[in-house]
Amino acid sequence: MSDTRAPLSKERQQQARRRVLRTILLTGGVLGAAVSGYLPLAYAKKQRLRPPGALDEKDFLASCIKCGQCVQVCPVQAIKLADLVDGFGVGTPYIDAREQACDFSCDAVQCILACPTGSLTYHKPAFLPVRAGAPLAAKPVLLAKEKDAEPTLNLAERIGVARLTRPESCLAIQGKGFKGQARGADFKGELRYMDVDRWKPIKVADHPYDAELCDLCVRACPIKGAISIETVFAPDGSQRKSPVVHEPCVGCGVCEMICPTEPASIEIIPGEGWRA
């Protein structure tokens, strides 16, 4: 049976097209709004590495006024402010250790001194809880200050702990050395090298390494006794050399930043407590 309906006029055709376009745009808008509302909640669950002296996450988010004072005083610009995808944490300071770790080039943890609210603090008030494994057994010794009258950092709690999360890619475990720029010529991260300048950090790219057995994480670590290369036993019973993290680790992230493998074999777990 043939279709006897009259063809739509040009005006009707244009109206129909506009209705379809409106439907598509409205549907896209609704979906976009839903996704934009979901992403901050999803990303808010991703724990950030906070600057030294940060309160536990819930207390930190409740007290930080997002003033950015800690960002301004950091000599290596390790501290950034979170963007919209961080949900409730938008505007709060955090450290992306892989891009730029805290190497304590300020000597006195200036971000804590600059914080006006106590979100970053040397000593937590007695009424605030202390998460398991956060307290340091002793004030960490800063290698750059080891010969000073006061060699320690005034820190009571760690912000995270380094973990060898990818042992299969670790050059030390493979028995390999490393020669050259740790993160390549274009890497912008900085570190304080005592053999170059006691006070001024320089680009990691300007300080090439030559290690018969890779130990860059040990060489670069600013905290005395936080990490070492030790002999360990592999699952097959063979002996290997491996980075081993110790109790003085404060979670600064230098080991993660300097690790020459991609992705890093060793990482900082934010908010992680020490366990033997």
Secondary structure by P-SEA (a helix, b strand, c coil): cccccccccaaaaaaaaaaaaaaaaaaaaaaaaaaaaaaaaaaaacccccccccccaaaaaaccccccccccccccccbbbbcccccccccbbbbccccccccccccccccccccccccccccccccccccccccccccccccccccccccccccccccbbbbcccccccccccccccccccccccccbbbbbcccccccccccccccccccccccccccccccccbbbbbbbccccbbbbbbbbccccccccccccccccccccccccccccccc
